[in-house]
Amino acid sequence: MRSTYKNLQKINISNVRNEIKGDPKKIKLIGFVKCFNEGQSGNLERCLKHLSLFCDDIVICDDSSQDNSLEIAKKYTDHIIIMPDEFKQELAHKQKLLELALSLNPDWIVFLDPDEIFDRNGEQDGVRTLCQYGNEHGIDSFSFLYYNLWKGKENYRIDELWNKNWQRKLWKNTGNLKFNIREGLHMSQFPLGLKNERRTDIKLIHYGFAGEDKINKKFSTYQSLGQSGWSLQRIKDENSLQLKKFEKEWFPLSVLELRD
C-alpha cells in the first residue's frame, strides 16, 4: 500500500500536548469498527472497551458473525449495521458504515480493526489531542505505525516490511469522505477526501499474529480467498525473523484491566 512507503513528517504526541490551544474534550470523535467473528477470540471486547474510553460513540458493521460478536457490540453501542459475509466487498460495507458514522455529525472518525488498539498514550488523551492539533494546523488525517505482536504479547516483529507499515486511521470529517469502492483483498483502508496527512508516534498494536493459532487462521483465511505468493507465504515465513521486546508500559490500561 502507498502508506507503507510514504515519507511524511512524524508528529510527537508529547510536543503536541504543549502546542494545542483548544480543548480536545469538545471534539466529537466516533469510533469505526468492522467485524466478523471476533467475539470468542476476545479481540472485539478489547477493541471496543478501548475505543469507548476516548470516543463519544462507536459505529459497528457486523458481517453476519456466527459467534457472540453482535452480543458484545450491543454492550457498547446502538449504532450497528449487519451485512452479509462478503470479505471481498469490505469497501462497500465500509462505505455503508461511513454513512452511518457521518449521520452522527462527527468532527473526527477513528478506525480500528477488532484486533487492533492504540498504545497507552493514544488511549489516555493522545488520539483526541491529535484531532485538536489537526483542527489548528489544517491536518485532516493521521497515520500510525503497526506493531505486530508475534506469537505472544512480549515481542513484535521488525524484519522486512513488518515494522514499516503506516496506516491512516484517524480521519477528519471534511464533508467529502467516501470510499473508492472496489472488490478485492487489501484495498485502501481510508476514504477519499483526505489531503493533508501526518504520521504520529502513537503506536498501533496489532494482535493478528500474537499466537500460532492466529497466524494459522490468517494464513488459511487469505489462502481461501485467493491470495498467494510472497504476500501469503510471509505470514508463516520466519527465515528473516527479527523481534524486539514490546514494553509492558506501552499497553493501554484498558488492556491490563482485561488481563490481556
N, C-alpha and C positions, 0 to 999 in steps of 0.2 A: 504494500500500500504506500501511497505517496507520503503519508505522515511518518512512515518509518525512517525516511531519509532526509526530510526537510531540516535545514539548518536554521533554527529560529532562536531568538533571544529567550533565555530562561528567566522566569520571574522567581525571585527568592521570597518565600512567604513571610519570613521574619522581617524583611525590609518593607514589604507591602503593608504589614500591620501598622508600621510607623508613618506611612505615606498617605493613607486614605484620610479623607476629611469627613465623609458621610458615615451614616450608621448602617452597617451590613444587616442588622436585625430588621430593617424596614424593607428589605428586598423580599419579593415573593418568589421563592425558589421551589420548583416542582421536581420531584424525583421521577425517573422514566425507566421502567424495567419491563423487559420481555422475557417470558418464562415458559419452559416446557420441562415437566418432571424434575423440578429442582427442590421439592419439598423433603423427601425422605433423606436426601444427601445432607441436609442441613444448610445448604447454600442459600436458599431463599430466605429463611428466617434470619440468618446472619446479615444478609444484604439489606433486608427491609428494616430490621432493627437499627442498623447503622444509618440508613437514609432518614429514618423517622426522627433522629436526633438533631438534624440540621435542615431538613426540608419542611416547608409549610404543608405540603401534601404530596401524594405519590400516585402516579397512574401506572397501571399494570396491564399488559397484554398476555393472557394465558393461551398458549397454543393447544388447547384441549388436553391438558395434562391428565395422566391416568393415576397419579399418586395424590398426595394431600396438598399439592401446591395451591389450589384455589382456596382451600380452607385456611391456609396460612396467610394468603394475600388478603383475605377479608378481615383479618385481625388488624391490618394496617391502613386500609383504605376502602372506600366505597366506589372508587373510580377504576373499574375493571372491565375490560372487554375480553371476550372469548372468541378465538379464531380457530380455524382448522389446523391440524398438524401438517404444515407445509413448510419445511425448513428452507427450501429454495425460494420461497415467497416472503422471506423475512423483511425485505424492504417495503413491500406492500403492507405488511402487518404493522411495521413501524410507522408508516405514514398514517394509518388509522389511529395508532396510539398518539402520534404527534398532534393530530387534530383534537383528540381528547384533552391532551395537555394544554394546548393553546386555548381551548374553551374555558379554562380556568384563569385566563389572563395572567400568566406568569411574567415576571421580569426576566428570569433565567430558568433554564432546564438543565438538570444534571442526569446523565445517562449511565447506568451501570448494568452489566450482565449479572445474573444472580451469583455467579462465582467470583465476583469482584467486590472489593471495598477500597476506600481510601485509607491512608495511614492516620495516625493519631492527630497530627496537625490538621489534616483535612476534616476530620470529624468534629474536632473541638470548635474551630471557627474559620479554618483555612479556606474552605470552599466558598463560604459566604463572603469572606474578605476579598477573594478573587473577583466575585461578582461586583462588589463595590468598586474595586480598583478598575475593573473593566469599564464600568459606567463613567468613571472620572477620566479615563485615558483613551477612550474610543476603541477599546478592545472588545470584540464580540464573541470570542471563544478561547478556551484554554485546553492545552494538551498535557497529558500525564504519561509518565514512563511506566510500562508494565514491569512489575517484579514478579516473575514466575516462580512461585514456591515449587520445590522439586522433591517429590516423594516424601513429603512431610512439611513441617512448618518451621524448621530450623535453618534451611538453606534456600537460596534462589539461584537460578541458572543464569550464567553470564556469557557462555561461549556463542560464537557466530552471531546470529541476529536475536538471540534470546533476551538480551538486555539493551536493545536498540529500538524497541517498538513503542513509538509515541502515538497515543490515540486522543482524538479531540472529544472530550467527554462533557464539557461544560459549555452551554450554548446560550447566548443572549437572544431574547425574543425580539428579533429585528423587524418583525412584520412580514418577512419574506421567507420564512423557513418552510422547506418542502423537500422530501426525499426524491432523489433521482431513481425512480423505481425500475429495477431490472431483476431478472431471475438469475439465481446462481449462488455460489458459495463465496464467502469472504468479500462481499461487496463493501463499498464505502459506508462506514457506520455513522456518519454525521450528515445532516441535511444541507442542501444548498441554501444560500442566503447568508453565509458567514464569510467575511472577507478579511478580518484582521485578527490573526491567531497569535498566541504566545504560549510558550512552554512554562511549566511550573515545577518546582522541586517537591511538591506533594507527591507521594508515592501512590501508585495504583497497584494494589495487592491482588494477585490472581491465584485462585485456588484450583484452577483447572488441571494442574499437573501435580497436585500436592499429595498424591498417593498412587501406587501402582495400579489400583483399580480404576482410578480416574483417568490415567494415561491410556489404559486399555480401552476404556469406554470411548474416549475421544477418538482414538485410532479407528475403532470399529464403526463409529458413527460417521466419520468423514469418509471412510472407505466405502460404506454402504451408499453414500450419496455421490459417489463417482470420483472422489479426489484420489490422486495417485502421484507417483514420482516422489521427488525430494520433499515437496510440501507435506506429503503424508508420512514418509519414512522418518523425517526428522523428529516426529513426535516420540518415537521409540529409540532413535539412534543416540547412543552415548559415546561414540568414538572420540568426539572432541569435548566431552563433558567437562565443564568448569563450574564450580559452585562457590558462592560466598555466603557467609553467615547472615541470616536475617535477624536483626536485633529485636529482642522482645519488646523494647520500648517503642518500636515503630508501629506495633499493632494498636489499633484504636481500643479505647476502654470498653466499648460495647462487645468486642470480641472476647476480651479477657473475662468479662462478666458471663459470657456464654460458655466459658471454659473450653474455648475452641482449641 
